[in-house]
Amino acid sequence: MTKAYLIGQVTVHNAEGYQKYAQHVPASLVPHGGKYLVRGGKDTQLEGQAQGLRKVVIEFPSRVAAEAWYHGPEYQALGITALNTRPSCLIAWPILRGTLFWSMGLRAKIQLPPP
């Protein structure tokens, strides 16, 4: 099973509400095998514009587990979008060996080391 990573960027406009939300998220991760890799902290924007001031990266055992957590009732009940925040969120997972991909108009073949 390939791990998946939820990457979130949030600009918080309601600090008190967000603090309450953030206190309840960790418990909602447990049934889905999610764990924080990054939660807040500092970052360096290398390209483009950040989509939020607060960064979060959560590791899940699979893409299915990440999506089940995000769309599940435990997380949705926390209502981040109702907190006057501007969230940006995506789920990413590793490219499989030998996969072709396009990046900046160039075709490349990924050669990953053996597992």
Helices and strands as residue ranges (DSSP letters): E 4-12, H 15-29, G 30-32, E 35-39, E 54-60, H 63-71, H 73-76, G 80-83, E 85-92, E 100-103, E 106-109
